[in-house]
Structure formats: structure tokens, C-alpha cells
Amino acid sequence: MDRIAEKRLADWLDSSYRKPLIIRGARQVGKSTLVRQFADHKKLTLHEVNLERHPTLVEVFKTQDTGKILLELEFICGKGPISGKDGFLFLDEIQAVPIAIQTLRYFYEDHPDLPVISAGSLLEFTMSKHSFSMPVGRVEYLYLGPVTFEETLAAMEKRILLDLLRNYHLHEVFPQSAHDQLLELQRIWLLVGGMPEAIQRFIDINALDAVFDVHASIIETYKDDFAKYATQADLLRLHKVFNYVPMAAGEKFKYVRVDPEEQSRELRKAVDLLEKAQIIMKACHTDASGLPLGATINRRIFKPFFLDCGLMNTICGVQWISLNELKRKSFVNKGHVAEQFIAQHLAYIGKNNVSPFLTYWLREGRAGNAEIDFIIQLGQAIVPVEVKAGKSGSLKSLQQFVNQKKARVGVRFDLSIPSYQHVSHALSQGGESVQVEFDLLSLPLYMIEELPRIFAGVVTKEHSV
């Protein structure tokens, strides 16, 4: 189970200010499983109703009478009276009965002692087709993404490697043998990805062909979902964007590349819907002049990323490359795969009660372009993050950013063992030489989930004087 999500559920359940909780995320990322495992771990009675299986419940929900609704649900669940004494109510696939979303406010007002969790996919698609009052201020949200690399290690019972990652400090020697094993596991993870069914299939039979079959099924399920909620014209645009983003992950988005015959305005609607549904993510350009980062973003300038690395690679056709060839060769778009890996982990680091939010920095000019893959906030620091697919790479853009924004620390993810070093470089600026000084925290890609801990434990401490 996702440690962060489990803690969020536990805090929500114990809160005296608890409101009905909506778990948001793309289909098949594990929303329902999370709730079931949480109930099992806490030894709580789970009153679960899948609203896709009971579409006729729309009539009882239309009454907005929570007493009648609970009585009806009680006999569907078959576990006795639904109360908050030792259990909670779980309305799964709530998008299938849209009026149930509005009813959540009445559960909050009429039954404050009853914990209510709901989950749904493509909620924005549902809301765009139905006119009803959203329970603003009467619900809470938990955003759930794909399974992470460390969670996959736990599922694969790689406990020794997992303990090394979660307890490592920069002053310690990192074993080369462990590094090699983690690089190999991460290479496999780039193909398998973080969809729970794909991970479980790989664990069960250790065959990538079977994993790719799972990916294909999930991809078709998404497309089938689009057809339920979109007009024919909108459906075509959704498919175009859905198929384009995996090929262009990490590149500055240009609508003309999706379809030069389509108007940007119409494609923008499809992009926004897929983003809100968490099937794609945007990293928007930020000036990075101060906190919060969102105050200086330009939403028209962005890089797209896909929901999941494994799905992305399957859409790009990696399943047609033999396993032996994959072992001998790097991926054609290897750099973009590495950036996708970091993006889908960064998006869910920290608070998961707000929609995933990514930023990057771009400078375009006659003197040359400079781009920082991601700009993040760690504590009160604005931190530039570079992603390299190999064991090293140029730091030109990082140096430009440090010089302009006076950053004290930069982060680089690559394939090398962890390190922390001071960088001093003479940068040519307007015909003059400018000395750039900063500290560089370099971590292997697979250590992305440990970035906040390592940064807080080492970097922040050294710069607190």
C-alpha cells in the first residue's frame, strides 16, 4: 500500500473536521484496492457499493434523502446497518451515478459521524455533461497516481534494497553491487510501469509479453471510457492527444504537431480534460523568481507527460522490440523515458490533497536557449532539477539558471551513484566571464522518492548558517 496515501487516509479518518473523501485518479491506478487494504489493515467494516453495477440507484440518490439512500445501500452491502462506529461507506465508480457526487454534501451535513469515501475515474468528463451543484467545501480530495518504484520493490520483496534506499545518507558509501541491481530493476520498471495489474502480472510470471498485454488492455479501456462521455468530434481529438503525448513526453507542446488541421482552441479542450482526468500531466513554465512557484507560471508554455511510463512505452511500440535487444540497446527516446520516470514520481511527492503540479524553466533567446527539466520547492528553497539519461551530462542550463536566479543548490538525476559536490565554473555572459558557484546534489534516477529527505537532511543543514 502507498505509505503516503495510507497515512492520509488514517489522518482523514481520525480528524474531527473530516468531510466525505473523493479519491481521484486515472482508471486502474489502484483506488479501490487502496480503500480495501486500508479497511483490512484498520480492521474496519467496509460497506462497499460499486455504482457502475447498480445504475438504478440514480433514482434513490435523486431524492437526496440520506436515510433512504443508506437503507437501500445497507441491503446491497449485506453487512448490517451502515454506521461510523466500526466501519465506513465506500461508493466506488461514483461517476456512473453523477447525482451521487452532489449527495456527498448531505452525508456531511446529515451524518457527520459516518466516514464516506468515494472514488471515480474521468470525473471531469462526467461533470462536463451534467449540470449539478458540486459539494464545494463539503468534500476533501486525495489524488492517487501509479505505483512508485519503491512501492514496486516492496511488492517484489526486495526488502534489503528498499531499506538501503530509505535509510541511506550521503556521507555513507553506496555499494556498487546494490547500485547495479537497482539500475537493472529500474530498467525493468521503465517497461513494466506503475499500473498495479501490470506489476502483479510481472511478479507472477516474470514475462514482459504478458505485461504488454495488460498495458494494451488498459489503453483500450481508457479509449472505451472516452467514448462514453465525449461527442464524436471531441472523441477524435481526445484520441489524437492521447496518442501524441507519449511520443512527445518532455518536449515543449505545440498543438500544430498534434494535428495541423485542427484549431488549437479545440485541441486545448482535449488537453485540459485529459489533464484533469490525470491521464496526462503538464509541466508549466515558471519564471522561478520566488515562492510560490505557481504565482509566476505561464500555462500556455508547457511540456506534457503521460500517466505512466509503462503505458507510454507500450503506446510508443516498445513491445515490438525483443527483450534481448532491449538489454543490448538503450531506448530510442531514452532521455524522454528518464524524464517521464522523474515526472510521474515528482508529481505525487509531498501533499496528495491537491492536484499534481509540475513546473519547469525555459529561456529562449538569440544568445541560446536554456531549459531546466523541473523546478521544485523543497522547504523554502527553489530547486532546479536536471534529468540525464546517462552517467553524466552538460550542466550549461543549470549554470545559466544559477547565474540568473542565484540558486545555491542544484539537483541532477542520472545513472551514477549518489554524490554531493561544489561546482565552480566560468560562464560566458554577454562577452564577459562570470564565475558561477553552487552545490550539486547528484542522485541516481531510482532515488527520486528519497529526494526530500536527503535534501532536508544534508543540503538544508549545510546552508542554514
C-alpha positions as CSV (number, residue, x, y, z in Angstrom):
1,M,0.0,0.0,0.0
2,D,1.1,3.6,-0.7
3,R,2.6,4.8,2.6
4,I,1.7,8.4,1.9
5,A,-1.8,7.6,0.8
6,E,-2.3,5.3,3.8
7,K,-1.2,8.0,6.2
8,R,-3.5,10.5,4.5
9,L,-6.5,8.0,4.9
10,A,-5.6,7.4,8.6
11,D,-5.3,11.2,9.3
12,W,-8.6,11.8,7.5
13,L,-10.4,9.0,9.5
14,D,-9.2,10.4,12.8
15,S,-9.8,14.1,12.0
16,S,-12.6,15.9,13.9
17,Y,-13.0,18.0,10.8
18,R,-13.5,15.1,8.5
19,K,-15.5,15.5,5.3
20,P,-16.5,12.9,2.7
21,L,-13.4,12.0,0.8
22,I,-13.1,11.7,-3.0
23,I,-10.2,9.6,-4.3
24,R,-9.2,10.9,-7.7
25,G,-7.0,9.2,-10.2
26,A,-7.0,7.6,-13.6
27,R,-8.7,4.2,-14.0
28,Q,-6.8,1.2,-12.7
29,V,-4.2,3.0,-10.6
30,G,-5.4,1.2,-7.5
31,K,-8.0,3.4,-5.9
32,S,-10.4,0.6,-4.9
33,T,-7.6,-1.6,-3.8
34,L,-6.2,1.1,-1.6
35,V,-9.5,1.5,0.2
36,R,-10.0,-2.2,0.7
37,Q,-6.5,-2.7,2.1
38,F,-6.9,0.3,4.4
39,A,-10.1,-1.2,5.8
40,D,-8.4,-4.5,6.3
41,H,-5.3,-3.0,8.0
42,K,-7.5,-1.0,10.3
43,K,-9.9,-3.9,10.9
44,L,-12.9,-1.8,9.9
45,T,-16.2,-2.9,8.3
46,L,-16.2,-1.9,4.6
47,H,-19.6,-1.1,3.2
48,E,-18.7,-1.0,-0.5
49,V,-21.1,-0.3,-3.4
50,N,-19.9,-0.2,-7.0
51,L,-22.2,2.3,-8.6
52,E,-21.4,1.1,-12.1
53,R,-23.0,-2.2,-11.2
54,H,-26.1,-0.5,-9.7
55,P,-27.1,2.2,-12.2
56,T,-30.7,2.1,-11.0
57,L,-29.6,3.7,-7.7
58,V,-29.7,7.0,-9.5
59,E,-33.4,7.2,-8.6
60,V,-32.9,6.9,-4.9
61,F,-29.9,9.3,-5.0
62,K,-32.1,11.8,-6.7
63,T,-34.3,12.0,-3.6
64,Q,-31.2,13.4,-1.7
65,D,-32.8,11.7,1.3
66,T,-29.7,10.2,3.0
67,G,-31.8,8.0,5.3
68,K,-33.5,6.3,2.3
69,I,-30.1,6.1,0.5
70,L,-28.4,4.4,3.4
71,L,-31.2,1.9,3.9
72,E,-31.0,1.0,0.2
73,L,-27.2,0.6,0.3
74,E,-27.4,-1.4,3.5
75,F,-29.2,-4.2,1.8
76,I,-26.8,-4.1,-1.2
77,C,-23.8,-4.4,1.1
78,G,-25.4,-7.0,3.3
79,K,-23.2,-6.3,6.4
80,G,-25.8,-4.8,8.6
81,P,-26.5,-1.1,9.5
82,I,-24.1,1.4,7.9
83,S,-22.6,3.5,10.7
84,G,-19.3,5.1,11.6
85,K,-18.8,3.1,14.8
86,D,-16.6,0.4,13.3
87,G,-16.6,1.0,9.6
88,F,-17.2,3.3,6.7
89,L,-19.2,3.7,3.4
90,F,-17.3,3.3,0.1
91,L,-19.0,4.5,-3.1
92,D,-16.8,3.2,-5.9
93,E,-17.1,4.4,-9.5
94,I,-19.2,7.3,-8.4
95,Q,-19.0,8.9,-11.9
96,A,-21.5,6.3,-13.0
97,V,-24.2,8.0,-10.9
98,P,-23.3,11.7,-11.1
99,I,-26.0,12.9,-8.7
100,A,-24.3,10.8,-6.0
101,I,-21.4,13.3,-6.1
102,Q,-23.8,16.1,-5.1
103,T,-25.3,13.9,-2.4
104,L,-21.9,13.8,-0.6
105,R,-22.7,17.2,0.9
106,Y,-25.8,15.8,2.5
107,F,-23.9,12.9,4.0
108,Y,-21.6,15.5,5.5
109,E,-24.5,17.6,6.9
110,D,-26.9,14.7,8.0
111,H,-24.4,12.1,9.1
112,P,-21.1,13.8,10.2
113,D,-20.1,10.7,12.2
114,L,-20.2,8.4,9.1
115,P,-16.9,8.3,7.2
116,V,-17.7,8.3,3.5
117,I,-15.1,7.6,0.8
118,S,-15.9,7.7,-2.9
119,A,-13.7,7.0,-5.9
120,G,-14.1,7.6,-9.6
121,S,-12.3,7.9,-12.9
122,L,-12.9,10.6,-15.5
123,L,-14.9,12.7,-13.1
124,E,-14.3,15.8,-15.2
125,F,-15.8,14.1,-18.2
126,T,-18.9,13.4,-16.2
127,M,-19.1,16.9,-14.8
128,S,-18.9,18.4,-18.3
129,K,-22.0,16.5,-19.3
130,H,-24.2,17.0,-16.2
131,S,-25.3,20.2,-14.6
132,F,-25.5,19.8,-10.8
133,S,-24.1,21.7,-7.8
134,M,-20.7,20.4,-6.8
135,P,-20.4,20.0,-3.0
136,V,-17.8,22.8,-2.7
137,G,-16.4,23.0,0.8
138,R,-18.2,19.8,1.8
139,V,-15.7,17.2,0.4
140,E,-12.0,16.5,0.6
141,Y,-9.7,15.1,-2.1
142,L,-6.9,12.5,-2.3
143,Y,-5.1,12.3,-5.6
144,L,-3.6,8.9,-6.4
145,G,-1.1,8.1,-9.1
146,P,0.5,4.9,-10.3
147,V,2.5,2.7,-8.0
148,T,6.0,4.1,-7.4
149,F,9.4,2.4,-7.9
150,E,9.9,1.9,-4.2
151,E,6.4,0.5,-3.8
152,T,7.2,-1.9,-6.5
153,L,10.4,-3.0,-4.7
154,A,8.2,-3.7,-1.7
155,A,5.8,-5.8,-3.8
156,M,8.7,-7.7,-5.2
157,E,10.0,-8.3,-1.7
158,K,13.3,-6.5,-2.3
159,R,13.5,-5.5,1.3
160,I,17.3,-5.2,1.6
161,L,17.5,-2.8,-1.4
162,L,14.4,-0.9,-0.1
163,D,15.9,-0.4,3.3
164,L,19.2,0.8,1.8
165,L,17.3,3.5,-0.2
166,R,15.1,4.6,2.7
167,N,18.0,4.8,5.2
168,Y,20.9,6.0,3.0
169,H,22.8,9.2,3.9
170,L,25.2,11.0,1.6
171,H,28.3,10.6,3.9
172,E,27.9,6.8,3.6
173,V,29.4,4.6,0.8
174,F,26.8,3.3,-1.6
175,P,27.6,-0.4,-2.5
176,Q,28.3,-0.7,-6.2
177,S,26.6,-4.2,-6.3
178,A,23.4,-2.7,-4.9
179,H,23.6,0.2,-7.4
180,D,23.9,-2.3,-10.3
181,Q,20.9,-4.3,-9.1
182,L,18.8,-1.1,-8.6
183,L,19.7,0.1,-12.1
184,E,18.6,-3.2,-13.6
185,L,15.3,-3.2,-11.6
186,Q,14.7,0.4,-12.7
187,R,15.3,-0.6,-16.3
188,I,12.6,-3.3,-16.0
189,W,10.3,-0.8,-14.2
190,L,10.5,1.6,-17.1
191,L,9.0,-1.2,-19.2
192,V,6.5,-2.6,-16.6
193,G,5.5,0.8,-15.2
194,G,3.4,1.5,-12.2
195,M,-0.1,0.2,-13.1
196,P,-0.9,-2.4,-10.3
197,E,-2.1,-5.1,-12.6
198,A,1.0,-4.9,-14.8
199,I,3.3,-5.1,-11.8
200,Q,1.4,-8.1,-10.4
201,R,1.5,-9.9,-13.7
202,F,5.3,-9.4,-13.9
203,I,5.7,-10.7,-10.4
204,D,3.5,-13.7,-11.1
205,I,5.1,-14.9,-14.3
206,N,8.1,-12.7,-15.0
207,A,7.2,-12.2,-18.6
208,L,7.2,-8.8,-20.3
209,D,5.0,-10.0,-23.1
210,A,2.2,-10.6,-20.6
211,V,2.8,-7.2,-19.1
212,F,2.5,-5.6,-22.6
213,D,-0.9,-7.4,-23.0
214,V,-2.0,-5.8,-19.7
215,H,-0.9,-2.4,-21.0
216,A,-2.8,-2.9,-24.2
217,S,-6.0,-3.8,-22.3
218,I,-5.7,-0.7,-20.0
219,I,-5.1,1.5,-23.0
220,E,-8.2,0.2,-24.8
221,T,-10.2,0.6,-21.6
222,Y,-9.3,4.3,-21.5
223,K,-10.4,4.7,-25.1
224,D,-13.7,3.0,-24.4
225,D,-14.2,5.3,-21.5
226,F,-13.7,8.4,-23.7
227,A,-16.5,7.1,-25.9
228,K,-18.9,7.1,-23.0
229,Y,-18.6,10.7,-22.3
230,A,-17.5,12.5,-25.5
231,T,-19.1,13.6,-28.7
232,Q,-17.7,12.1,-31.9
233,A,-15.7,15.3,-32.7
234,D,-14.4,15.5,-29.2
235,L,-13.6,11.8,-29.1
236,L,-11.3,12.1,-32.2
237,R,-9.4,15.0,-30.5
238,L,-9.1,13.1,-27.3
239,H,-7.6,10.1,-29.2
240,K,-5.2,12.4,-31.1
241,V,-3.9,14.0,-27.9
242,F,-3.8,10.6,-26.0
243,N,-1.7,9.1,-28.8
244,Y,0.5,12.1,-29.3
245,V,1.7,12.8,-25.7
246,P,3.6,9.5,-25.2
247,M,5.6,10.3,-28.3
248,A,6.3,13.9,-27.1
249,A,6.8,13.5,-23.4
250,G,9.2,16.1,-22.1
251,E,9.1,18.3,-25.3
252,K,7.6,21.8,-25.5
253,F,4.0,21.2,-26.5
254,K,2.8,22.6,-29.9
255,Y,-0.8,22.0,-30.9
256,V,0.2,22.0,-34.6
257,R,2.2,18.8,-34.1
258,V,-0.9,17.0,-32.8
259,D,-2.9,17.9,-35.9
260,P,-2.1,20.8,-38.2
261,E,-5.7,20.8,-39.5
262,E,-7.2,21.3,-36.0
263,Q,-7.7,24.6,-34.3
264,S,-5.6,25.0,-31.2
265,R,-8.7,26.1,-29.2
266,E,-10.4,22.7,-29.8
267,L,-7.3,20.6,-29.0
268,R,-6.7,22.7,-25.9
269,K,-10.1,21.4,-24.5
270,A,-9.0,17.8,-25.1
271,V,-5.6,18.5,-23.4
272,D,-7.3,20.1,-20.4
273,L,-9.8,17.3,-20.0
274,L,-7.1,14.6,-20.1
275,E,-5.0,16.6,-17.6
276,K,-7.9,17.0,-15.2
277,A,-8.6,13.3,-15.5
278,Q,-4.8,12.7,-14.6
279,I,-4.2,10.7,-17.8
280,I,-1.6,13.3,-18.8
281,M,0.3,15.9,-16.8
282,K,1.7,19.3,-17.6
283,A,4.9,20.8,-16.5
284,C,4.3,24.5,-17.0
285,H,6.9,27.2,-17.5
286,T,7.7,29.2,-14.3
287,D,9.8,32.3,-14.0
288,A,11.0,30.9,-10.7
289,S,11.7,34.3,-9.2
290,G,10.0,33.5,-5.9
291,L,7.6,31.4,-4.0
292,P,5.0,30.1,-4.6
293,L,6.2,28.7,-8.0
294,G,2.6,28.8,-9.2
295,A,2.4,32.6,-9.0
296,T,4.7,33.1,-12.0
297,I,3.7,30.2,-14.3
298,N,2.7,30.5,-17.9
299,R,0.1,27.8,-18.6
300,R,0.4,28.3,-22.4
301,I,4.0,27.1,-22.3
302,F,4.2,23.6,-21.0
303,K,5.7,20.1,-21.5
304,P,3.4,17.1,-21.4
305,F,4.0,13.9,-19.6
306,F,1.9,10.7,-19.6
307,L,0.2,9.0,-16.7
308,D,2.6,6.1,-16.6
309,C,6.0,5.1,-18.1
310,G,5.0,1.5,-18.9
311,L,1.8,2.6,-20.8
312,M,3.8,5.3,-22.5
313,N,6.4,2.8,-23.8
314,T,3.7,0.4,-25.0
315,I,1.9,3.1,-26.9
316,C,5.3,4.0,-28.5
317,G,5.7,0.4,-29.6
318,V,8.4,-0.9,-27.3
319,Q,6.5,-4.2,-27.2
320,W,7.8,-4.9,-30.7
321,I,11.4,-4.9,-29.6
322,S,12.8,-8.2,-28.3
323,L,13.9,-8.5,-24.7
324,N,17.4,-9.3,-25.8
325,E,17.6,-6.3,-27.9
326,L,16.2,-4.1,-25.1
327,K,19.0,-5.4,-22.9
328,R,21.7,-4.5,-25.6
329,K,20.3,-1.2,-26.7
330,S,19.0,2.0,-25.0
331,F,15.5,3.1,-25.8
332,V,15.3,5.4,-28.9
333,N,13.8,8.2,-26.7
334,K,15.7,7.2,-23.6
335,G,16.1,10.7,-22.4
336,H,12.4,11.3,-22.5
337,V,11.8,8.0,-20.7
338,A,14.1,9.1,-17.9
339,E,12.3,12.4,-17.7
340,Q,8.9,10.7,-17.6
341,F,10.1,8.5,-14.8
342,I,11.1,11.5,-12.7
343,A,7.9,13.5,-13.7
344,Q,5.4,10.8,-12.5
345,H,7.2,10.5,-9.2
346,L,7.7,14.2,-8.6
347,A,4.0,14.8,-9.3
348,Y,2.9,12.9,-6.2
349,I,5.8,13.8,-3.8
350,G,4.5,15.7,-0.8
351,K,0.9,16.6,-0.2
352,N,-1.6,14.5,-2.2
353,N,-4.7,16.5,-1.3
354,V,-4.0,18.9,-4.2
355,S,-4.0,18.2,-8.0
356,P,-0.5,17.1,-9.2
357,F,1.5,20.2,-10.2
358,L,4.8,20.3,-12.1
359,T,6.9,23.3,-13.3
360,Y,10.0,23.8,-15.4
361,W,12.1,26.8,-16.6
362,L,12.7,27.8,-20.2
363,R,14.8,30.7,-21.5
364,E,14.6,31.3,-25.3
365,G,16.7,33.9,-26.9
366,R,19.3,34.9,-29.5
367,A,22.1,34.0,-27.2
368,G,20.9,30.5,-27.0
369,N,18.2,28.5,-25.3
370,A,18.4,27.1,-21.7
371,E,16.0,24.7,-20.1
372,I,15.8,23.2,-16.6
373,D,13.8,20.0,-16.7
374,F,11.9,20.7,-13.4
375,I,11.7,23.4,-10.9
376,I,10.5,22.3,-7.4
377,Q,10.1,23.7,-4.0
378,L,11.9,21.9,-1.1
379,G,11.3,23.7,2.2
380,Q,11.7,27.4,1.4
381,A,14.2,26.7,-1.4
382,I,13.6,26.9,-5.2
383,V,15.5,23.9,-6.6
384,P,16.4,23.3,-10.2
385,V,16.3,19.6,-11.2
386,E,18.1,18.2,-14.3
387,V,17.5,14.7,-15.6
388,K,20.2,12.9,-17.6
389,A,19.7,9.5,-19.2
390,G,23.3,8.5,-18.9
391,K,26.0,8.7,-16.3
392,S,26.9,12.3,-16.9
393,G,25.9,15.3,-19.0
394,S,26.3,19.0,-19.6
395,L,25.4,21.5,-16.9
396,K,25.1,24.5,-19.1
397,S,21.4,25.2,-18.5
398,L,21.9,24.6,-14.8
399,Q,24.7,27.1,-14.7
400,Q,22.6,29.7,-16.6
401,F,19.7,29.2,-14.1
402,V,22.0,29.5,-11.1
403,N,23.5,32.7,-12.5
404,Q,20.2,34.3,-13.2
405,K,18.2,33.2,-10.1
406,K,21.1,33.0,-7.6
407,A,20.2,29.4,-6.7
408,R,22.6,27.8,-4.2
409,V,21.9,24.2,-4.8
410,G,21.1,22.2,-8.0
411,V,19.9,18.6,-8.3
412,R,20.8,16.2,-11.1
413,F,19.4,12.7,-11.6
414,D,21.4,10.3,-13.7
415,L,22.8,6.7,-13.6
416,S,25.7,7.4,-11.2
417,I,26.0,6.7,-7.5
418,P,24.9,9.5,-5.1
419,S,27.3,12.4,-4.7
420,Y,27.4,16.0,-3.4
421,Q,30.0,18.4,-4.7
422,H,30.7,22.1,-5.1
423,V,30.8,23.4,-8.7
424,S,32.7,26.5,-9.8
425,H,32.5,27.4,-13.4
426,A,33.4,30.5,-15.6
427,L,30.3,31.3,-17.6
428,S,30.5,33.4,-20.7
429,Q,27.8,36.1,-20.3
430,G,27.5,39.0,-22.8
431,G,31.1,38.8,-23.8
432,E,32.2,38.7,-20.2
433,S,33.3,35.9,-17.9
434,V,31.1,35.4,-14.8
435,Q,32.0,33.0,-12.1
436,V,29.2,30.6,-11.1
437,E,29.3,28.9,-7.8
438,F,26.8,26.3,-6.5
439,D,26.5,22.9,-4.8
440,L,25.3,19.9,-6.9
441,L,23.4,17.1,-5.4
442,S,23.6,14.1,-7.8
443,L,21.4,11.1,-7.3
444,P,20.6,8.0,-9.3
445,L,17.2,8.1,-11.0
446,Y,15.8,5.3,-8.8
447,M,16.4,7.5,-5.7
448,I,13.8,10.2,-6.7
449,E,11.5,9.3,-3.8
450,E,14.3,10.0,-1.3
451,L,15.0,13.5,-2.6
452,P,13.0,15.5,0.0
453,R,14.6,13.5,2.9
454,I,18.2,13.7,1.5
455,F,17.8,17.4,0.6
456,A,16.4,18.3,4.1
457,G,19.0,16.2,5.9
458,V,22.1,17.3,4.2
459,V,21.6,20.3,1.9
460,T,19.3,22.4,4.1
461,K,21.5,21.7,7.1
462,E,24.7,22.9,5.4
463,H,23.0,26.1,4.1
464,S,21.2,27.0,7.3
465,V,24.0,29.2,8.7
